[in-house]
Each structure stands twice: as structure tokens, then as C-alpha cells.
Amino acid sequence: MALNPYTGLPAERFWRKVVTNVPPFAVNPRPRETFAIGRADKVATGGSCFAQRVAEALREAGFNYYLTEEAPPGASPAEAQARQFGTFSARYGNLYYTRQFVQLFDRAYGRFAPELTAWLREDGRYVDPFRPTVEPLGFSTEAEVVAARDVHLAEVRRLFETLDVFVLTLGLTEGWRWRGDGAALPLAPGVAGGSFDPDLYECVNAGAGEVLADLRGFLDRLWSVNPGARVIFTVSPVPMIATYMDRHVMESNSYSKSVLRVAAGEVCASGDPRAVYFPAYDIVTSNVNAGRYYNEDQRTINDAGVRHVMRLFLETFAQDRAAPAPARPATDISAEFEGTAGVICDEEEIERSVA
């Protein structure tokens, strides 16, 4: 008979055994009960800026990274990147606030037609308020915005119906909505188009209950059109760039990431094997790393952090492509700081707009 309920538990349940006496680069909190990603599986990504680092790593590891909106023939690599072809699996831009996931699906399937159709920029060009940075040159008319959106949403439908694995990175709880119908926006009006009017727009900061309902709602919608889809939830370890709440940005960031982490854990605790939480956030932000996985701005993630995350990702979901854990930490500091310049983060437009 056990002396107490902890007697005989595996080593992974004890901090001293799997953290204290383990080098930081070898700490391995990956989930055990999960699924395998085959070489032919269509793997899609969406969410916050960190999802782009995940997408890069998936490509490099030989996954079948799935795109339904590819760059037009003849487009240069620079143009394709600027217009966000390949940034995510479809050109929906950053999806920070979980209500965006639900409404993206509903807009794609005609369940929700927002009152807000276009934003006018200071240069006289129009942008799509639901993805305001995907066309740097903008559109000449509001009708062009709507036409391009219809094409995009058709590809979103194709993505949802044909993907095999969807890696979703949760970024923020703060977001902006159109008061009239609650349409969720990736950026505040006035940052990359439109103008701020508090009578028309409101800032919201979702709680754990709302985020959990959004995640469950999105899964129900996705599985209604693609019952075999498997979803990997992660939480972005990248801190928020600014807060609209009347408090220090560090406090807002702590609240935001805590809520997202709780909701991601809850939605994956339902027992459905199609939804799994992967601890990218936990790996990067742990005190064990003493900030080693952040660049000098204390916000962006360096390559050493991404390598640790993706090594465990491979061990979890694709053991046939997993590399052995390194015998010692990487010492090439310059390599740790490469690879972040190409990441498109709509949130950074906030700083540019107030500079």
C-alpha cells in the first residue's frame, strides 16, 4: 500500500527530478498523450506573430506546410512576403484575439456579415479592417476590398475543410470591436487604417470564460466541416507590445498570457484526442531559462528558443523527424539572434503609429 498518493509517480511529476537537475536546454515538458503528424498531412498555422516562427520551423523540418493562398506567378520573394503570401496558411493576417477565430469561420461560411467593410487610410487608399496589413499598397475603392475579401474567404473555407492539422498560437486577450455588431479586429482603428471614434469602437479584454467559449466554439465549427481535423494549441511567449488598460504593460501582459494559458489547458482537458496543448509558452518563459530565449528587447524570441520548442515539437508529433537533444547549449550567440526580421507582427504598427 502506498505511503502517500505521490509514492511511485513518474519522475516527470517532480520538479527536482526533471528541472532542478537538468540543463535548461534539455528540459522536456512535452505532452505524452498525443497524435502523430504524418509526412503527407496538411499542416496549417494561424494566430499571433509567434505562429510565423512555428511555420518556418515546420517547413525546415520537412512537414507538408499547407497553403491555400499562394503568391501569384511572377511575384518576387520580397513582394510575396510584403503581401503576406505564406505568412500563414491563408492571408488572414495576425489573429490575436480569440473572437477573431470564431468570426473568421462565420464570415467565411456566411454566418456573419459585419457592418464594417473597409477603412480609409490617410493616403486615400482603402484596407480591409479584418486584415489591414496584407496589401501594403491598399485598394483604390471599397468595392475592391470586398471583392478581394470574397476571394480570400473562399480560400479560408478550403483551408478549414481540407487541412489535417491546425497549429493555433494564442496571442492576446485585449482586442478591439465594432460596437454595432461586435466584429473583432486585429488592430485598433487609426493604427493601420480608419480613425478612432469611441462611439463606434470599443476595447475589450477577455476573461478566461470568454476565451474558453471562443476556443470551444471554433473547434465545434471546424469539426462541423472537417471532423478529422486535429488542432494543436499553443500560447505565444512574445509579450504584448502595448496595453490600452490603465496599468503597467507588464501587468496586462501577465493577465493576458495567464488567461490564454488557462483557457488552452481547459479546452484540451476535455478528453477529445483531436485537441492537444503544446507548451511552447511554458518552455520559453520558464524561470529556468533566466531569459536566455529572449532577444535584447526582452520581447522577441531568439533562434535558441525556437530550436528548443521545435525539437520538442518534433519529439511529440513526429518522432521519425526528431533530432537528439543537444549535449550542451548553443554557443553561437549570433545564430540565436537571426531569423526574426522577417516576422510580420501587426501589433508593431501600434508603436509606429504613435512614434
N, C-alpha and C positions, 0 to 999 in steps of 0.2 A: 504494500500500500504506500502511495506517495506521501512523503513527509509534508509537502505543501503543493499547491497547484502548479508551481513553476518547476518542480523537480522533473528532470528528464526532457524539458523542452529543447528544441534545436538551438544551436549556437546563435542563429540569426536573431533570436529574440532578446539577446543580451548585449547591451552597449559595449561592455568591456571586451567581449569576445570578437565582435565584428567591427568595432570602431576604434576603441582605445588602442588596441594592439595591431592595428592595420594601417599601413601608409595611406595618406589621404587619397592618392591617385588610384588606389586599389579597393577603396570602399565600394561595396556592391549591394545596393538596396533594391535590385531589380525584382519585379514580381515573379512569383513561381508558377502560379496557375494562370496560364495564358494560352494564346494560339500561335501558330507558326505562319509566317508570310512566305509563300512560295515565290519562285523566281518569275512566274508568269502573272502573279497577282497585280492588279492595277492599284497602285498606292497613291493616294491623293493627300494633299495638305491644305489647311486653311487656318486662319486665326490671326494671331498677333505677329509682330516682326520676327520673333524667335522662330516661328514656323519656317521662315525662309532659310535659316541655318540648318534646320532639320531636313528641308528639301534638298539642300546642297549635299548634305551627308548621305541622304538616301541615294542620290544619283551616283555619288562616288563609290558607294558600297555595292553598286550593281543592281539595285532594286529597279523594278519596272515603274518608274515615276510617271504618273498618269496626267496628261494634259488634254483638255478638250478645247482650249483656245490657244492655238499656236500662232507664232508670228507669221504675217503674210509673206509670200515668196518675195525674195529680193530685199527684205528688211535686214539691215546690218545688225550685228550683235548689240551695238550701242542703242540703236533705235528700239530694238525688241525689249531691252532692259528698261529703257525710259518709259515705254508704253506698257510695261508690266506683263509682257507675254512670258510665261514661265515662272513668274514670281510666285504664284500659287497655281493650283491646278486649273482654275478658271480665273478670269480677270475681275474678281470681286474685290480686290484690294484688301487692306487690313480689316479683319473682323475682330474688333477688340471687345465689345460689349456683347454678352451672350444673347441679348434680344435680337442682335443682327443675324445670328444663325437661324433663328426661327423665322424671322421676317424674310430672309433671303429665300428660304424654301417657299414660303407663302407667296412671295412676289413671283417666283419662277413658275408656280403652278396656278397662278391667277386667283389665289385665295385672298390676296391683299393688294390693293391698288392705291398706293399712297397719294395723298393730295399734292404733296411736294414733287415737282417733276424736274426742275433744273435750278441751278444757281448761276447768277451772272457775276463774272469777275470784273475787277477794276479795269482790265484791258478790253472790255466789251465782249469777251468770249464767254461761252456757257460751259458748265461742267455738270456732271452727274453728282448730285449731293450724296448718293449712296456709295460712290467710288470716285471722289473728286480729283484724285491724282493720276488716274490711269491714262489720261490723254493730256500730256503736258501742253499741247497747243490748244486744247479746248475744242469747242464746237462753235460754228457760226450762228446756229439757231437752236432754239429749244426743241424743235422737231427733230433735229439731228441727234440730240441727246436721247430722246425717246426711241428713235429708230435703232441706235447703237445698243441701247439697253435691251430692246427686244431680242436682238441677235445674241447678246450676252446671256440673257436668262434662258434662252433655248439651250445654250451650251451648259448652263448650270443644271438644267433638267437632265441632260445627257450624262453629265458627271455623276449626279446622285443615283441615277438608275443603273449605271454600269461600273462604278468603282467597286473594288473588292475590300480595300482598307482605307479608312479615312483617319488621318492623324490631325487632331484638332488641338491647337495651342490656345489656351485661355489667357487673356492679357489684362483686362481691366474690369472694374465694376462701375467706374464712372463713365457716363455717356451723355449724349445729347439727343433730345427727341423733339419732333414737331408736335406742338401741343394739340393741334387739330385732331390727329388720329393716332398719335403715339409712334410715328415712324422713327426708328432708331437710326442714328447717323454715326459715321466713324470719326468725324471731326466736328468741332463747333462751327456754326456759321460765322463767316468772316475770316477764317483761318486759311482756307484754300478756295474760297468762293462764297457768294452770298454775303449777307450782312446780318449782324446780330440784332434781334429785336426780342426783348424778354417777353413780349406779349405773344410771340409766335413760337419761341423755342424755350425749352427748359432743360436744365442739367439734372440728371438723376444719378443716384449712387445706390446700386442694387445691393440688397442683402442676400444672405445665403439661401433663404427660401425662394426668392425670385430667381436667382441664378440656377438653383436646382430645378425649378419648374421649367426654365428655359431649356436646360440640357435634356431633361426628360421629354419635353415637347419636341425638341429637334430629333431625338432618337426615334420617337414614335413616328414622326413624319418621314424620316429617312427609311426606316424599316417598312413603312407602308408601300414604298415604291421599290425597295431593294432589300428584301428580307434577309439576304445572306451577307449584307454589308457588316464589316467589323470596324469598330471605332476605338482608336487609342487616344485617350485624353491626356494632355499634359498641361502644366501651368507654366507660363513664361517666367523665367528667373530675371528678366530685364525689368528694372524698376520703372515706374511711371515717370514721364518727363515733366509733368506739371499737374497740379490739382486745382480744381475750382472750389473745393471745400475751404472753409475758413479755418485752416490749420496748417501745420508744417507738412510739406510734401512727404517727408519720411513717415509720418503717422498715417497719412492717406494711403501710402503705398503698402504699409503693413496691413492695414484693414483690407485693402483690395486683394492682395495676394492670399491672405488668410481665408477670406470668403470664397475665393475661387478654389483654393486647395480643399476646403471642407466640402464644397458642392461637388467637385470632381470625385472625391473619395466616396461621397454618398451615392452618386449616380452609378458608380462602378461596384457598389456593395450590394446591388440588387440580386446578384447571382446569375445574371444573364451573361454567358460566356462571350457574347459578341462585343461587350464594352469592357475595356481594361484601362486602368490608370497606370501611366508610366512616370516614375519620379524624377523627371528632368529638373524640376524646380528644387526638389529636395537635395539632389546631388550637387547642384551648383551653389546653392545658398547656404549649405550647411556650415556651421562654425568650424567644422573640421578642416575646411579648406582655407580658412583665415583670409578670405577674399582673393585667393590666387586665381580664381577663374574670371575675375573682372579686369577690364582694361583700366587705364588711369582715370577715366571719367567715373569709375565706380558704378557704371550702368551697363555698358555693352559687354558681351561675353567674349572672351578670347578663345582662340582655337584649342587651347588645352582643355578648357571646359567643355567645348563641343565634342572633342575627341573622347573624353570620359563618358559623356552622355551617350554618344553613338556607339561606343564599344559595348556598353551595357545593353543598349537597344538591340544590337545585333545578337548578343548572347541570349536575349529574351525572345526575340521574334524570328531570328534567322541564324540558328547556331551553325549552319553549314557555311556561313559567311563571316562568322565571328573570329576575330583575331585574339590571340592570347593576351592576357593582361601584361602591361609592361613591367619589367623588373625594377625600374626606377623611374622617377618623374622626368618629364621632358626638360632639357636644359637649354634648348634653343629658344631664348626669350623672344627673338624677332618673329619666329614662327607662330608664337602664341598670339601675336597681335595682328596677324594677317587675316584677310577674309571678311572683315566687317564692313568695308567701304561700300560694297555692292548691295547691302541690305537696305531695302526700301521700308521706311518707317513713317507712316503718315503722321504719327504723333509728333515727329520732329518739326512739322510745319508750324506747330504752336510756338516754338521758340523763334522760328524765322519770322513769324507774323508780328511778334512783339519786339523784335530786335531794334 
